[in-house]
Amino acid sequence: MTRRSHSSVRAGKTATHVDVEVALSWLKERASKRTRDGMARFGLPSGNALGVPVGTIKQIGKRIGVNHDLALGLFKTGVYEAQLLAAFVGDPARLTAAQMDRWCRAFDNWGVVDTVCFSLFDRTPLAWSRIEPWSQRSDEFEKRAAFALLACLALHDKGAPDDALRKCLPIVEAGASDERNFVKKGVLWALRLIGRRSADLHAESIALARRLAASKSPSAKWIGRSTLRDLTSPALAKKFSGKKRTAK
């Protein structure tokens, strides 16, 4: 059900021995005030950031390779770019539910949430078990993590059966009434990607989107209408037309 881990993808390559201070020095060498100042345009905090482009951080991650102990140390620094780098060098095979929960509790911006979910968390079989409990969190970014992770699994976990995603639709529906910006955008992201997985999930996601569009909640209404515009597009109609749906 899960994607290959970084370890198997990079099999045969020895990760460079790098400690937290060396990794931070590499980030600082590539930082700029212009990049840091520009973060505000994307709703990202710059108070504990260096100002390094994400593409550059990815390059550093490739240079380092898989180094889970380093990832844990980098995340603890609280430095924005260090936490992004942690996502690129972490080993999903060594993740534990407790580690994932600790990182989730520390999330304080959408950039780290989405990068960690997209590049690390969705590569462990533990990911599916974190969606429901995180969706019950009260903090905006912790709760976003549930839906960002669900969206990433819908996109990346090609072996997941429809039922794994179908079971998450009630979680999506419950989260749709949260009016906070980064939660509702996470819910929208998840629902749209679930609806692109198969003919069955496409139809079920459209049905859910219609219920949300008729809701009195402004957030749910926005999510429903936005999802309908996406999932009823001619391109997706063509993609799923004629495909056999499973009898329920």
C-alpha positions in Angstrom: 0.0 0.0 0.0 2.9 2.3 0.5 5.5 3.9 -1.7 9.1 2.8 -1.6 11.1 4.5 1.1 14.0 6.8 0.5 16.3 4.0 1.6 15.2 1.7 -1.2 15.1 4.4 -3.8 18.7 5.4 -3.0 20.0 1.9 -2.4 23.7 1.5 -2.8 24.4 5.1 -2.0 26.2 6.0 1.2 24.8 9.2 2.9 27.4 11.8 3.6 28.2 12.2 7.3 26.8 15.6 8.1 25.8 16.9 11.6 23.3 19.6 12.3 25.8 22.4 12.5 27.3 21.5 9.1 23.9 21.3 7.5 22.9 24.7 9.0 26.1 26.2 7.7 25.3 25.0 4.2 21.9 26.6 4.5 23.2 29.9 5.8 25.7 30.1 3.0 22.8 30.0 0.5 20.5 32.3 2.4 19.5 35.8 1.3 17.5 38.6 2.9 15.5 39.0 -0.3 14.2 35.4 -0.1 13.5 35.7 3.6 11.6 39.0 3.1 9.6 37.5 0.3 8.2 34.7 2.4 5.4 36.9 3.8 3.8 37.0 0.3 3.1 33.3 0.7 1.9 33.4 4.3 5.1 32.0 5.7 6.7 33.3 8.9 10.2 34.7 8.5 11.1 35.2 12.1 12.9 31.9 12.4 13.9 31.6 8.8 17.2 32.0 6.9 15.9 32.8 3.4 16.8 29.7 1.3 14.8 28.7 -1.8 13.1 25.3 -1.5 14.9 24.1 -4.7 18.2 24.8 -3.0 17.2 22.9 0.1 16.3 19.9 -2.1 19.7 20.0 -3.7 21.3 20.0 -0.2 19.1 17.1 0.7 20.3 15.1 -2.3 23.9 15.8 -1.4 23.4 14.5 2.1 21.2 11.5 1.3 19.2 9.6 3.9 20.2 10.5 7.4 17.3 10.1 9.9 19.3 11.1 13.0 20.2 14.3 11.2 16.6 14.8 10.3 15.5 14.6 13.9 18.2 17.1 14.9 17.4 19.5 12.2 13.7 19.5 13.0 14.4 20.3 16.7 16.2 23.5 15.7 12.9 25.1 14.8 14.6 26.9 11.8 12.2 26.9 8.9 14.7 25.7 6.2 16.2 23.1 8.6 12.7 21.6 9.1 12.2 21.5 5.3 15.6 19.8 4.9 14.6 17.2 7.6 11.8 16.1 5.3 14.2 15.5 2.5 16.8 13.5 4.5 14.5 11.6 6.9 14.0 7.9 6.5 10.4 6.8 6.5 11.4 3.3 7.5 12.6 4.7 10.8 9.6 6.9 11.6 7.5 6.0 14.5 4.0 7.2 15.3 5.4 9.0 18.3 7.9 10.9 16.2 5.2 11.9 13.7 3.0 13.1 16.5 5.8 15.2 18.0 6.5 16.8 14.7 2.8 17.4 14.2 2.5 19.2 17.5 5.4 21.5 16.5 3.9 22.5 13.1 3.4 26.3 13.0 3.2 27.0 9.2 1.8 25.4 6.1 5.1 25.2 4.3 6.6 22.8 6.8 3.3 20.9 7.1 3.0 20.3 3.4 6.7 19.5 2.8 6.9 17.0 5.6 3.7 15.3 4.5 4.6 15.3 0.8 8.2 14.3 1.0 8.4 12.0 4.1 5.3 11.2 6.1 3.3 9.8 3.2 6.0 7.2 2.6 5.4 5.2 5.8 2.6 2.7 6.4 2.0 4.6 9.6 0.6 7.6 7.6 -2.9 6.2 7.3 -3.2 5.8 11.1 -2.4 9.5 11.8 -5.2 11.1 9.6 -8.1 10.6 12.0 -6.4 11.6 15.2 -4.8 14.6 13.7 -8.1 15.7 12.2 -9.4 16.1 15.8 -6.6 18.5 16.8 -7.6 22.0 17.7 -4.5 23.8 16.4 -4.8 25.1 12.8 -1.6 23.6 11.4 -1.8 20.3 13.3 -5.3 19.8 11.9 -4.2 20.9 8.4 -1.6 18.1 8.6 -4.4 15.5 8.6 -5.8 16.7 5.3 -2.4 17.5 3.8 -1.3 13.9 4.6 -4.5 12.5 3.2 -4.1 14.5 0.0 -0.5 13.3 -0.4 -1.6 9.7 0.1 -4.3 10.1 -2.5 -1.7 11.4 -4.9 1.3 9.2 -4.1 0.1 5.9 -2.6 -0.9 4.2 -5.9 -1.3 0.8 -4.2 -3.9 2.0 -1.7 -7.4 0.5 -2.4 -10.4 2.8 -2.9 -11.7 1.7 0.5 -8.7 3.3 2.3 -9.7 6.7 0.8 -13.4 6.1 1.0 -13.1 5.6 4.8 -11.6 9.1 5.0 -14.5 10.9 3.3 -16.5 11.3 6.5 -13.3 12.9 8.0 -13.2 15.3 5.1 -16.9 16.1 5.5 -16.5 16.8 9.2 -13.4 19.0 8.6 -15.1 21.1 5.9 -16.9 23.3 8.4 -13.7 24.6 9.9 -13.5 28.2 8.8 -9.7 28.6 9.3 -7.9 29.3 6.1 -5.2 26.6 6.2 -7.6 23.9 7.4 -10.2 24.5 4.7 -7.6 24.7 2.0 -6.2 21.4 3.3 -9.7 19.8 3.2 -10.2 21.1 -0.4 -6.9 19.7 -1.5 -7.7 16.2 0.0 -11.2 16.0 -1.5 -10.1 17.1 -5.0 -7.3 14.5 -5.0 -9.5 11.7 -3.7 -12.0 12.5 -6.4 -9.3 12.0 -9.1 -8.3 8.4 -8.0 -11.0 6.3 -9.6 -14.4 6.4 -11.2 -16.0 5.3 -8.0 -14.2 7.9 -5.8 -14.8 10.5 -8.4 -18.6 10.0 -8.2 -18.6 9.7 -4.4 -16.5 12.9 -4.0 -18.8 14.8 -6.3 -21.8 13.6 -4.2 -20.0 14.9 -1.1 -19.1 18.1 -2.8 -22.7 18.7 -3.6 -23.7 18.2 0.0 -21.1 20.7 1.1 -22.1 23.2 -1.6 -25.6 23.2 -0.1 -24.3 23.7 3.5 -24.9 26.8 5.5 -21.2 26.8 6.5 -19.3 29.3 4.4 -16.2 27.1 4.5 -18.1 23.9 3.5 -19.9 25.8 0.8 -16.6 27.1 -0.7 -15.0 23.7 -0.5 -18.0 22.1 -2.2 -18.3 24.6 -5.0 -14.5 24.6 -5.7 -14.4 20.8 -5.7 -17.4 20.6 -8.1 -15.7 23.0 -10.5 -12.6 20.8 -10.5 -14.2 17.3 -10.6 -16.8 18.1 -13.2 -14.3 19.5 -15.7 -14.5 18.1 -19.2 -11.0 16.6 -18.8 -12.0 14.5 -15.8 -15.4 13.6 -17.3 -13.6 12.2 -20.3 -11.1 10.4 -18.1 -13.7 8.5 -16.1 -16.4 8.1 -18.8 -17.0 4.5 -19.7 -15.0 3.2 -16.8 -16.7 0.5 -14.9 -17.8 1.4 -11.4 -17.9 -1.1 -8.6 -21.3 -2.0 -7.4 -21.9 -0.9 -3.8 
